[in-house]
Amino acid sequence: MNKPATVDVALAREFGLTAEEYGRVLAIMGRTPTLTELGVFSVMWSEHCSYKSSRKWLRNLPTTAPWVIHGPGENAGVVDIGQGYAAIFKMESHNHPSFIEPYQGAATGVGGILRDVFTMGARPVANLNALRFGSPENPVTRRIIDGVVRGIGGYGNCVGVPTVGGEINFHPAYDGNPLVNAMTVGIARTDKIFLSAAAGVGNPVVYVGSRTGRDGIHGATMSSAEFDEDALSKRPTVQVGDPFIEKLLIEACLELMATDAIVAIQDMGAAGLTSSSVEMAGKGGVGIDLDLDAVPQREPGMTAYEMMLSESQERMLMVLRPDRTDVARRIFEKWELDFAIIGHLTETGHIVVRHNGQVEADIPLAPLADQAPIYDRPSTPPVPPAPLEPVHAPLSLDAMLIQLVASPDLCSRSWVWNQYDSTVGGQTVRRPGAADAAIVRVDETDIALAVTTDCTPRYCQADPKTGGAQAVAEAWRNITATGARPLAVTDNLNFANPEKPEIMGQFIAAIEGMAEACTVLDFPVVSGNVSLYNETRNPDGSTTAILPTPAIGGLGVLENAAQAIGLGMQDGKDVVLVGATQGALGQSIWLREILGREDGPPPQVDLAAERRNGDFVRTEILSGAITACHDLADGGILVGIAEMVMAGDVGCELDSPDSGIRPEAFWFGEDQARYLACVEDGAALCARAAAAGVPARIIARSGGRDLILPSGVTISIARLKNAHETFFPALMDAR
């Protein structure tokens, strides 16, 4: 046994373990651990892998429903979508790597989430992303946007999976810590889903894919700590991806999955060979014996420690039936991928790692998992925001609308989307910007999936519980607005340092809001990721925390893809506002962009109204009555109308509200549970809405080439588009 004398409390702290955690390691081992053993404990007990600050609270999220096949605990969530098919999906973060090295950080984030999905037997059919960047005035922001967008497009385009949707926000709170959350959706047969629990003492453990290098070592530990001014020195912890190898790996794995060779399979993600082997054996209640001499390596002289902690990309670990190893080998050799038997399952309950004739690690698996720290960290409940002081519009309605549609959070994302291939594979029904959720057809069926990502961080900062509920509700609305039935959620909970009571309080409150919304809307959480310590230490010792950002990835289903509708305005229609308007301007985009303020409470979230209004709208879409639909969120009614006008290239004339609400509050307030709907007969729709207890009123008639405001002021579609499409090209062309 290799037992370096230098392993002590000080080294353990460098590895991210506290003195108490290191004491627990000593108790489990009954001796001083080797360097490799210390590395295994440090990554498996890191925040990124063990969820030690969040696990207690994640248990409060609803995770089951009749259509849920596998919830949290597997590589990705699985839901039944009918006709013998399942959707497999998950969202995961690559935040810290994307600040250090934006291109590779984003690219390997896409690669990692793809592997989480196809490792379960699914062919990936859609990628999405949720991106948060710092202030556009910060010179670093442009560099990060450029690298992240090229990384997402470069990897997804090369691997042949369409990038169909996502979202982008800007705020100075993300200056030193951007968020890159990647989501993948795949399709599998319900009877061909592959899990990660190892089984069968003596079965071979097989390594496939790319060779192991020194990139990404301690990536999981790096992602579990605050940044400081030396963040860019951590480039060696960022993985390097190869999408062409990933494409070969997808095809080889799916070909092997068509046989009966695989007992268990796991991708080598965070913590690489360590996490994949520990999790597979631990879930299966068996031991695992690894011979690192057999691991394919691309660099000479690698140590056991380096091989176990490397996060080199495009690698998988499998347990195979012994009589099928030759079949598997031939498949991977055909695809020109490495294939190596690197160990076998045992009945010892230990992970044993051998290298160069020595035992480098011998760790009991049960306590490695069962005695991993779970913290109930001190928390301070968020302080309710003060009421919004009276506000007044400083500009005309048309001037404010132009300023809003040109603003960073509301402007056109076409500069971004045009770098992504959104139609590769031929199954994309609605491209980015054409509908509130992307629509992707399931091959060989009429079924389509509706997928979206959503979160409003400024709401979460003001009131985390309301913000958490609103993020779920908006994802549910986006799916509903296409005609799809919302099925389930994946989440990516991005927060700052959980050791600070106020941050932990934000996290707990956001979970509470999410749980309530998921329960009322029958929208369970089936997979997800927690990303903490998204906080930057400044040179003066202060820290800057991100806004609390519980990003939601939502998935829904349409039995017939032809019934999916978009948001583009249609000629000669009544435009109906569904849902009640009170003029909520607290934390609104209008308040921030027009008055330069970020205060007041976010809009209230009435989950019963969300359910009632959404179910009504979906029914009307599927009946054919509603032919275009747009949910209302950032910017309120007038921005929503403008977005429909630009998407459909058809104008409309707005009615006077006559609501008793100030014009700026009526037109730009961000009240929830609302939709804009194009219909042939608005009066008939309003009558049906009244019978269902749903507020509805006609607010416009479509036609022409202009948006005509109640005052008679006319805004041409060309003027709207010119303002809407300027921001990204101007920012990214700046020198």
N, C-alpha and C positions, 0 to 999 in steps of 0.2 A: 504494500500500500504506500503510494506516494503521499507523504505527510509534511508539507512545508512548514517549518517552524515559524514563518512570518505571518501566518494566519492568526489574527487577534482582533480585539474589539475595534481598534483603530481602522484596520483594513475592512472589517465588516461595515463600519460606518461609511467608508469610501464607496462600498458596494451598495449603499442605500438601506442597510439594515440598522435599526436602532440597537442600543445596548441590550434592551430587554428582548428584542427579537433574536439577537445573537445568543443570548442566554438560553432561549428556547431551542435554538439549533444545537447547542452543546448538550442540552438535556435529551434531545431526540437521538443524537449520535452517540452519546456517552463518551465522547472524545473530541479532540480538536479536529475540525473538518479539513480536508484537503482544499487546495485552491479551487479545484473543479467542483467539489461539493459546495463550497461557499458560493460559487457562481450559480449553481443550480438553485440553492435556497434564495439567493438575492433576486433572481428573475422571477421565480415562481411566487415569491412573496412580495413582489413589487406591486404598486398600485395598479399598474397596467394589466397585470395578469391575475392578481388575486382579488381585486375589487374590495380591498380590506376596509376602506372608508364608506363604501356605498352598498355593500351586500345586504346589510341589515334593512336598508330602506327600499331596495329594489324588490324585496319580497312583497311589498304592498301593491305592486302593479298587477292588474288582472292579466292572466296569461292563457286562459283557456276559453274555448268556445267549441261548438259541435264541428266546426270546419277546421279547427287547429289540429294538425297531425303531430307536429313537434314544436314545442315552445322553447324558451331559453334553456341553454345547457348543451345544445348541439352547435355545430359550426354556423348554422343559420336557421331561421324559422321556416316552418313548412305549413302551408295551408292548402286545403282541398279546393280546387276551382271547378270541379265537375268533369264528367266524361272520362274519369280515370286519370286526370292530370292534377299535379300539384305545382304551386308556385313556391319557390325557395328563395328567400331574400334576407338581406342584412345590410346594415350601415355601420361603418367603422371609421375611426379618425386616423389621420396622419398629420397632426398639427405641428408638433415640434420639428419633425424632419422637414416639413415644407417651409419653415422659416429658415432653417439652416441651409438647405439646398432645395429651392422650390421645385425645380424640374423633377429631380429624382424622388423627392419627398412625395409629390403628387402622383407621379407615375407608379411608384411602388405601392402607394395607397390603393390605386385602382387594381393593380395586380394582386394585392393581398385579398381584397374583398371578392375578386373574381374566384380565387381559389377557395375561399370559404363556401362559395355557392356550388362550384362544380365538384368539390370533394364529396358532396352529398348525392351526386348522380345527376345533377341538373345541367342542362346546356344553358349558359348565360344568354339572355336575350335583350337585356337593357342595363345600361349604367346611368346613374344620376349622381349629382354632387351638390353639397351645400357648402358654400364658401363665404368666409367673413374676412374682410381685409381692413387695414387701417385707413387713416384719413387719406384721401386722394392728394392732399397737399404734402404729405410726407414723401420725400424722394424714394424711400425704401419701398413704398407701396407699389410703385410701377414695376420695379424689378420682381417683386413677389408675384404680382398678377401675371406678368409675362411668363415666368417660369412655371407657375401652377397650371395655367391654361394650356401651355404647350405640353406639359407633362401629362395632363389628363387626356388631351387629344392624341398625343403621340402614342400613348400606351393603348388606349381604347381603340383608336383607329387601326393600329397595326394588328391587334389581336382579333379584330373583326366583330366587336360587340358594339352596337350603337349607343351613343350617349344621347339620351332623349329628353333630359330635363334637369332641373336643379334650381338653385337660387343663389343670389349674391347680395350681401350687405356690406356697407362701409361704416366704420366708426373709429375714432381715435383710440378706443380701448383695445383694438386689435393691432395697434402699430407694431408692438414687439412680439405679438403672438397671434398670427393669423390662424384661422380654423379651416382645415380641409377635411371634410367628411364625405366619404365615398360610399355609394350604395350600388348594389348589383341585384338583379332579379333573374332567376333562372326557371326553367320548366323541366319537370321530370314526371315519369309515370309514378302513380302512387304506390305501385308494387315494386318499384326499383329505386328506393331511397336508401342511401348508404350512411351508416353511423360510425362513430369513432371508438366505441368500446371494444378493446381487444379481447380475444377469446381463443382458447385452445393451447394448452401448455405444449411447448415444443414447436408451435407454428413459427415459420420464418418471419422475421421483421425485415422489410425491404425498403430501401431508399431509392427513389426515382426522381428524375428531373435534372436540374443543373448541378454543377459541382459546387462544393463548399469553399468559400473564401473567407477573408477576414472582414468583409464589410458588414456593418450593422451590429457588431459586437456591443452588447449592453444597450441596444436600442430601446428595449422595454424599460430598463432602468432610467435612461435618459428621458423617456416620455413620462416618467413618474416624479419629476422634479421641476422646480421653477427654473426659468431661464435667468441668466445674468448677462453682463456685458461681454462675456467670453463665449456666448452661445455659438458663434460661427466657428469656433475652434473645435466644435463637436462634429464636424463633417464626417469623420471616419465612422460615426455611429449611424449614419444614414445609408440605407441599403441602395443597391444599384440594380435596376431592373432590365429585363430583356423581353419585350413583348412577343417576339418571334418564338422564343423558347416557350413562353406561356401558351401560345397558340398550339404548339406541338404537344405540350403537356395536357391541355384540354382534350385534344383529339385522342391521345393515347389512353388517358384515364377513362374517357367515355367508351372507347373500344373495349377496354378491359372490363368495364362495368357491364358490358353486354354478356359477359361470361359469368361463371359461378366461382371465380377465383378469389374474390376479395372477401375477407372476414371483417376487416375494419380498415378505415382510411382516415388520415388527418393531414391537413396541410401544415407545413413548417412556417408559421407566421412569427408573431412576437416570441422571442426566446428560442426560435428555431428548433433544433433537434431536441433540446431540453423539454420545451413545453409539449411538443407533439408526442414524444415517448412517454413522458410522465402522465399526461392526460389520458392517452390511450390505455396504458396499463392500469392506471388508477381507476378509471371508469369500469374497466373489466374485472377488477379485483384480482389481477395476476401480477407477476413480476416480469421484468424485462432485462435481458442481458445484451449489451451492445459491445461490439468490437470495432473501435474507431479506426483501426488499421484498414478496414474494408470500406470506409466512407470515401466516395469520390472527392478528390481535393484539387483545387485549381492553383493552390499556392504551396510551395515546399515548406516543410518543417513546421506544420501547424501542430499546436499542442492540443491536448484533450479539452482543456478549458476553452480554447478558441473554437474548436469544432462544435462543442456543445452549445455555445452561446452565439455563434454566428447567425445572422439573420439574412444570409444570402437568399436571393429570391428564386421563385420557380422550382420549388422542391416539395415533395410529398413523402409521407411515411405510410406504409401499408403493412398489414398483417395478411398473409396469403395462405390459402390451403397448400400444404406441402406438395400435393400432386399436381398443382397448377402453376408452379413457379416457372417451368419452362415455357408454358403458354404466355405468361406475363412477360417473361424476358424477351421473347420473340416480338411481341407487340412494341415494347419500348425501344428495342434495337431497330425495328422498322422505322420508328419515328426519330431515330438518331438521338435518343436520350439515354443518360446513364441509368443503369439498373444494377443494384448491388444488394446482396443479402448481408445485412450488417448486424444481425443478431437473431434472437429467438425469445419466445415467451417462456417464463418459468413459473414455478409454483411458490417461489420464495417470498413474493410480496415486496421485493426490493428492486430498485433500478441499480444495476451493476454496469459500470463503464470501464472497459479495458482499452489500453493503448500501449503499444511497444512492450508487451509482456507484463505490464503492471496494471493493477486495479487502481484506477484514478478516482473512482467514486463507488460507494456502496451505501445507498440511502433507502430506508424503509419508506414505501410510498404512502401508506395510510396516514402516518403522522405528518408527512410533508403536505398532505391535503387537509387532513382533519384539524391539525394544530396550526394551520396558517392563521395569522392574526386577523381578527375581525374587530374593528373599532367602533364604538359608539361615541363618536367625537362630540365634544361640547358644541352646542349650537345656540345661536341667538335668533329668535324669531325676527323676520324682516319687519321694519317699521313701516306702517301703512303710509302711503304718500299723502301729502296735504292736498286739499281740493284745489282745482285749477282756478287761478285768479281770472277775473273777466278779461277777455281778449277781443280785439277788434281788427278787422281786415285793413291792412295798410295799402292794399292795391286793388285794382278791379278784378272781377272774377276771371276774365280771360287772361290777364297778366299772371295771376296766381297759378292758373292751370298750366300755362306754358312753363313757368318756373318749376313746377312740380314734375311734369313729365320729362323735363330735362335734367332732373336731379340724380345724383349717383344711385340712390336706392330704387328709383322708378324708371330710369332711362332704359332704352332698348339694350338687350343683351346680345344683339345679333353679332357684334364683333367677337363675342365669346363663342356663341353657338356655331358660327361659321367655321370655326377651327375644329369642330367635332363632327364626325360622320354620324348623323342621326338616323340614317336609313339603311346602313349596311345590314344585310340579312333579309331585307325586303319585307319585314313584318311590322314596321312602324306605320301606324295609321294616322296619328296626329304628331307632327313635328313640334319642336320647341317653339313656344309662343302662340301656337294655334289653338290651344285649349288650356283649361286650368290644370289638367293633369295630362301627362303623356299617355298615349294609347298604343299598345303593342299587341298585335294579333298572335294567338297561339297557333303554331303551324299545324296544318291538317285538321283544323277545327274552325268553327265560327266564333269561338271564345276570344275575348280580348281582355287584357289587363290594363287598368288605369293606375299610374304610379306618380307620386309626387314627393317633394320634400318641403317642409315648412317650419318656420319658427320666427317670432318677432322679438328679438333680444331686448329691445327697449321696453317692451311690456314686462318682460321677465325681470329686468333691473328694477322697475318701479314696484312691481308686485309679483313675486315669483310664482305664487300659487295661481293667480289669474293668468299669468303668462304661460305657465305649463299647460293649463286647461285650454287656452286659446290656440296654442301650437297644435294640439291634437285636433281641436275643432276645425281649424282652418284646413288641415290636411284632409279631414273628413269632408268638408265643404268642397274642396277642389276636386276630389274624386266624384262626389255627388253631382257636381256641375257638368260632368261629362255624360251622366246617365248611369254610371257604374255603381255597384253596391260595395261600399267599403267593407273590407274583410279584416285587416290586421295592420299592426304598426311595428316598425323597427325604430329604435331610437339611438341617438348619439348625444349623450349628456355631457356637454362641455362646460366645465366650471373652473374656478380658480383654486386657490390653496385650501383644501378641506380642513387643515389644522387651524384655520381662522374661524372662530365661531360664527361670524356673520356670513361667511361663504357656505359653511355647513348648513346654516339656517336657510339660505337660498335654495340649496340642493333639496333639503327635506320638503320645503314648501312647494317647489316645482313638481316633485314626485307626487305630492298630495293632489295638486291640480290635475296632473296627467292622469292619475288613477281615477279620479272622479269622472273626467271626460271619457276615458276609455270604457268605463263601466256603463255610463248612460248611453253612449253611442254604440255599444257592442263592438268595440274596436280594440281587441286585446293586443298586448305587446308580446311578440313571439321571438324577438331577437334584439340585439343592440350592443352598445358599447358605452363605457364611461371613460371620459378623458378629463382628468383633474390636473391640478398644478399648472393651469394655463394662466400664468402670471409671470411678469417680467420684473426682475430686480434692477432698479436704476442705479447709476453710479453713486448717487447721494444716499443710498441705503433704503430709500422708499421703494414701493412696489406698485406696479400697474396691473390690475386684474382685468381680464376680459369681462364683457357683459355675460351674465348667465345665459347660456345658449343651449337649451334642450331641444336639439333638432329632431324633427319627426319625419320619418319616411313612411308614407302610407301606401297601401295597395288595395285595389278593389277589382271587381270582375264584372264584365258584361257577357251575358250569354250569347249575344250576337254583336260582333264588332261594328256592323252596319248601323247600329243604333247609337253609337257614340257621336256626340255633337261637340262643336268647337265654340269659341267665344266671338268669332267675327260677326260684326253687325250685318244684318241681311236687309235687303231693300223692301220697302213697303210693309213693314211690320210695326205692331205696337210694341213698345219697350216697357215692360212691367217691372216695378221694384217690389220684390218679395221680402218681407221682414220689416220690423219696426225701426224707425229712425228717431233718435233723440238728440243727435248732434254731439257725439262724444269726441272732444278735441284733445283731451289729456293724452300725452305721449304720442300724439299723431305726427305723421310726416308733415302735415301742414304746419303744425306748431313749430317743428324743428327747422324746416326749410324756409318758411316765410318770416317767422318771428325770431328764429335763432334760440328757441327755448326747448328744454327737455324736462318738463315737469307735469304735475297733475297725475291722477290715477289713469291707468289704461282703461279701455272700454270694458264694461261688465260682460261676463260670459254667462248667458242663460242657457244651460245645457238642454233643458226641456224644450226651449224654443229652437235651439239648434236641431234637435232631433225631429221635431214637428215640421219645421220649415223645410229641412233637407229631405225628409221622406216625401213631402208633398211635391217638391221640385222634381225629384227623381221619378216619381210616378208620372208626372206630366211630360217629362222628357221621353220616357219609354212609351207613352201613349201616342207620341208624335206631335203633341200640342206645342211644346217648347222646342224651337229649332236652333237656337243659339243661347248660350248661358255663360254667365261670368259671376263668380262669387266676389263679394266686396270685402276688401281688406285695406291695405295701405292706400291712402289718398281718398278713400270714400267713393261716393257716387260719381262725382264728376270725373275723377281719374279713371274709374271703371268704365264709364261711358266712352271716354277718350280712347282707352285701350281697345274697346270693341270696335270703335270707328276706324282706328288705324289697322286693326287686324282684318277687318272685312272690307276696307276701302269704300265704305258707305257711310254717309253722314246721317245726321238726325236733328230734329228740332225738339228742344226741351220745353216742358211746361213749367209754369211758375209753381213753386212748391206750396204756397199758401198753407204753411204748416205751423206758423207761430215761432219757428226756429230761425235764428239769424242765418242769412244766406251762407256765410262761410262755414257755419256749423252743419247746416243741412247738406251742403254739397261736398264738404271735405271731412266731416266727422267719420269716425271709423267704428261705428256700431257694428256688432257682430250678428251672425245668423241671417245675413242678407244676400240676395242674389239679384242680378239683372237678367231678364229673360225676354227674348224675342218671340212673339207669338202672332198668329194671324188675327185672333180675336181677343184683345186684352180684356174686354169687359167680361167675357165668358170665363176667362182664367181667374179674374178677380172674384167672380161669384163662387167658383169652386173653392178658391182659397178661403173665402169667408166661411163657407160651409165646413171647412176643415179647421177653422180657428186660426188661420194664418193671415197676417196683415199683408195686403197687396194693393198696389195702385199703379195706374198708367202714368208714366212720367215723360214719355217721348214718343215720337213717330219717326221711323227711319226713312231715309231717302236722300238723294242729292249727293253733293261732294263737300258739304260743309257741316260743321257742328254749330248750330244756332242756339245761343244761350237765351234764357228767358227775357233778358233785357233787349234782345234783338241783335246783340253783337254777334258777328259771324267770324268763326275761325275755320280756315280751310284745312282740309286733311293734309295738304302739302305743308302748311305751317306747323301743324302738330308733329308730323313725321320729322321735319327738319330739326325741331327742338329735341325730339325724343331720341334721335339717332346720333347726336353729336358727341356725347360725353366720352364714350370709350375710345373712339378714334382720336379725339383731341388729346386725351390723357396718354394714350399709348404711343402716339406719334410725337409727343413732346420730347424735346432734346435739351 
